[in-house]
Amino acid sequence: MKSAAARGQHQVKAPDETVHTYGFFLVPDFALLPFASAVEALRATNRLSGRRLYDWRLISKDGAPVASSSGVEARAEASIGDAGRLTDLIVVAGIGGELYRDREVFAWLRGLARGGCRIGALSLGSYVLARCGLLDGYRCTVHWENLAAFREEFPDLDVTDEVYEIDRNRFTGSGGTAALDLMLSLIGAEQGRDLAVRVAESFIHERIRDNRDQQRMALRARLGITHPKLLDAIALMEANQETVLSRAELAERIGFSVRQLERLFHGHLGRTPTRFYLDLRLERARRLLVQTPMPVLGVALACGFVSASHFTKSYREFFGHTPTEERLPPKRPARTDEGGGPAPRRSRSAGGDQPTG
């Protein structure tokens, strides 16, 4: 994979002193889509402006090539020891980013921050910055599948569910195509909105999302249903997974009787509201088991179960194995997703884990 901005850019004018260089530190198994989206945004800006406004350098811990989660390798140009002074650095992680710990890398990142470097992260790179203490006092985000686990591990951070966050000299992108919107926002601030819009259009990107946009699709689009009362009920379930609402409470809040609520769920989803609610909570529990070291009882309580035994019984019925077995190493390589952790073995609810882009 070619990494220098000048490679293949024959129509771009000669470099000048205004070239803005972004460093990309690649964590092993980094997410390819957000990385490529960020680099392509810089390349397209150069092409459409007719000037070499941006360059980029790929950095790994030891300067060796780094494989992405899809197996595609990126050739690093420098190690952390010879990367030199950087004005902007983006940490890119993916699968396993929530487990990444390296004292040398953390010390290097802290040193860059002390030197005034603006530092960002894509996908699970937010975990790396958080562990370094570089997100303390800053707004930040992370992939939605990891939000609950991230908040559990870093309760004092200001974590949002937006597609990206830019807060002074820190910026974080949630993952996937959000990296394109993040970079377009930075490019717009640095080079003007008109050029950023031209870059977006060149990628057939209908609009540049801002940091007020949420990561997940609206319930209406995600579930493929339009009944307003059903959407209201599901939104209440998603917002109340630790303290579970009863059927009577759900019905009252949407202005229905319990009988009407039951009919609504049966008619549109083929399940009772109790079953649907339970499935949502079990899928959340699975993410916490995979992504955090929380004890099983802690996960159970965080997902609205009154005891570990009740939780274990429900979990086994739904997934075919116990919560403890969920944490055992897989016997063979499993399909994986960008949000971190193994792909779901079984998913019934539309609110459950989905492979990410």
N, C-alpha and C positions, 0 to 999 in steps of 0.2 A: 504494500500500500504506500503510494507516494505521499509525503507529508508536507513538503515545503510549498508555500503558496505560489512560488514562481514556476514550479514544474508544470509544464503543459499550458502555461498562460502566455503564449507567444504574442497575443495582441495587447497585452498589458504594458504600459510604459515602464521605463527604467525606474528602479527604486529611488526614493528620496528620503529625506530626514523625517518625513511625516508618517512613515510606515509604523503601524501599531501591531505589535506582536503579542499573540496569545500563546501561552504555554499550556499544553494538555498533559497532565499526569495520569497515566493509565494504570489502573489497578487490575491485576490479573482477573480474567473473566469479565472485563468491562462490558457494558451494554453498547452494542454497535450502533443502534439506531440514533440515540441521542448524540453520540460522538460524531457520527457522519453528518447529522443535521446541523450541528454547530460548525463544523469545518466547511461544509458546503455553503452555509450562509456567508462565511467570510470569503470563500472563493468567488461566489456569485457577485458579491459586492465589488470585488476587484474587477470582474469582467464587465459589469454593467456601468461602472464609473469610468472605465478606461484607464484607471490608475491603480497602482499597487498600494492600496490603502492599508491592507492587512497582510500579515504573515503569521505562520504558526509553527510551533516546535513541539514534537512529541517526546515525552520524557517518561522513562521507567526508572525503577529504583536502581538497577544496575546497568542501564543502557541497552539491555537486550530486548529483542522483539517481545511483544505482549499479545497473547491470544485473547480474543473476545469470547463472550459466552457462546457465540455461534461457531467458534473455531477459526474465524478469520483473524489473521495476525496483522498487527500494525508494527512497523519498524521504527523504533525509537531513535532519536537523534542525539540524545544525551542521557546521562544518569543524573541522579540528584546531586552527585558530587561535582559534576562539571556543567550543570545547567546554567550557572552564572546568575546575574541579576535579572529578575523578571518584574515587569510592571503589572502583568495580569496572568493568573494561573487558574485553570479549571481542572478539578479532580473528577475523573470519570470512573464510576464503578457500576457494577451490576450484580449478578448472582454472587453471593458470598460477601458483598460489600458490608453487610451488617455484622460480619464476623471479622473484618479486616483489622488487624492490630500490628503495627510495626513502629517501634520506638524511633528508629532512624528516620523514617519518613515523617513521623509526627514532629520530631525535632526540626527537621528541614522546613516543614510547613509553618511552624511557629516562627522560625527565623525569617522566612519570607514575609510573614505578616508584620513582624517587628520592623522590617525594612520598608514598609509602606506598600507592599504588593497588594493589589486587589485580588481577592481569592473567591472562586465560585465552585460549585459542584453540580454534577448532573446525575440523575437517578440516585442510586444509593451512595454516591459520593458524599451526600450530606452526613452519613454516619461517620465518615473519616474526619470531616471538619468538626463535627460535634465532639468526637473523642479527643480531638486536639484542644478543645476549648475555644475554637475559633468562631463558634456561632453564639457564644454567650453574649446576651444583650442585643442580638439581631433577630429579626424575623426570618424564618426559613421554612422550607417545605421539603417533602420527600414523596416518593411514589405512594399512591393511595393504599396499595396493598400493605404497605409497611407503616402507615401512619399510626395505628394503634400501638404497635410495638415500639416505634420510635418515641412516642410520647411517654410510654411506660419507662423506657430506659433514660430519657432525658426530660424529666418532668418540669424542670426550670426553664426550658427553652420556649420561645414564642413560636410555636409550630402551627402553620396554617395548612389548609387543604387546597390552596390555589395552585394553578399550573406552574407558576414560578414566583419567586420573590427577589426583589432587588432592594437592599437596605444598606445605604452608604457604600462601604467598600467590601460588601459581601453579597453574593447572589447565588441562588440555588434554583435548579430546574427539577421538576418532579420526575422526568423521564420521558421516553418515547419522543413524540413530536413536540412536546413542550419545549425541548431544547431549541427548536427552530424559532418559536415565539420569543423565548428569552433572548437569543442572539439578535433577532430582528429588533427587539426593544433596545438592546445595547447599541446596535448599529444606528438606529434612529436617533438616539441621544447623541451619538458621536459624529454622525455624518448627515443627519437630517432625515425627517420622516419620509420625504418623497423618494429618496433612494431605497430606504427600507421597504417601502410599499412596492417598488419595482422588483426588488429581490423576491418578495413574497409572491408576486404575480408570476415570476419566472418559474416558481415551484408549484404553480397552480394552487396556491394557498389562499383561500378566499378572504381571509382577514387575519390580522395580527392580534392574537389574543393578548389581553393585558392581565396584570396580576390579580384582577378581581374575578377572573374566570376560574371556575372549579374544574378539577381534573376529570371527574366522572361525568358520563352522560346524564342528562336529566332522566328521572325515573320513567317518564313517558316514553322516551326513546329507548332506554335500556331494557325495559320490560315489554315494550310493544303493546301497551294498553293505554286507553285514553279515559277510562272512567275516573272522574275527579275524586270521588269518595274512596275508591280503592287506592289511588295514588296517595291520598292523604293518610290512609291507614298504614300503608307500607312505609311512608316517610316517618311516621310516629314509631314504628317498629325499629327502623334503622337508627333512630335517634335515642332509643331507650333499650339498649341491649344489656346494660348492667343492672338496672332496676326495671324489671319486666312489668309491662302493663297487662292487666287482666283483659279478657274479652269485653267485659262490661265497660271498663275504662276506655278501651279503644272505640267501642261503639258510641259511647257518650260523646267523645271528643269529635267524632265526625258527624254526629247528629243522626245516627242510625240506632235501631234496636239490635240486640245481640243476634236475633234470628236473621235480620237483614244482612248483618255483617257476615254471617256464616254463608248465606246464599250468594253474596257478592264474591267471596273467595272461591267457593265451589264452582260458580258459573264461569269465572274468568281464568282461574288458575288450577282448578281441579284438586284443590287442597283446602283443608280447614285453615282458618287464620292461626290457630294454635300450632299446626304443623309447619306452616310457612314461617312463622316467627321463630320456632325452634331451629329450623334449618338455617336461618340467618345467623343465629347465635352460635350454632355449631361451626359454621364456616369461619366466623370471626375467631372462634376458639382455635381452630386449626392454624390460622395465621399466627396467633400468639404463641402457640406451641412450637411452630417452626422457626419463628423469627426472634424469640426471646428466651431467656433462661428462667422465666417465671415458673414457680412450682405449679404442679397440676391443680392444686386447690386454688391457688391464686388466679389461674386462668379460668377455672370454674366460676369463681365469684365474680370475675370481671365480665363474664358472659351470662350472668343471671341465674346460675345454678346454686341451689342451696347447700349442696354437699358434693364431695368428690365422687361418692358412689353413684349418685344420680347422674352426674356428668359423665362418668365412665360408661355407664349403661347406655345412655343416649348416644354417646360418641361411637361406641362399638356398633350399635344398631344402624347408624347412619353411614359410617365409613368402613365398617367391616374389621376394625382393629381398635385397640384401646389408645387413649392419649399417650400413655407411656411408650407404646409400640410406634407411635407416630414419630417419635424422636430417635428411633433406632436407625443406624445407617442403612440405606437401601441395599438390597441384595444385588441389584444390577442398576446400571445408569438409568435415570428416569428423565422424561421430558421435563424441561425447566422453563420458567418464565422470567421476565425482566425484573419483576418486583422483588425477587429474592426467594429462595426456598424451592423445594420440589413442586411440580405441578400437581394439582388436586387429583386424587385417585378417583373421586366421585363427586359430582356436584349436581344437586337437584334444584337449588334455588337460583333465581336470576340474580340474586344479590351476592353470589359466591365468587370464589377466585376465578379469574379469567386470564388466559395468557395475554401478555402485553406486547405491544409493538416495539 
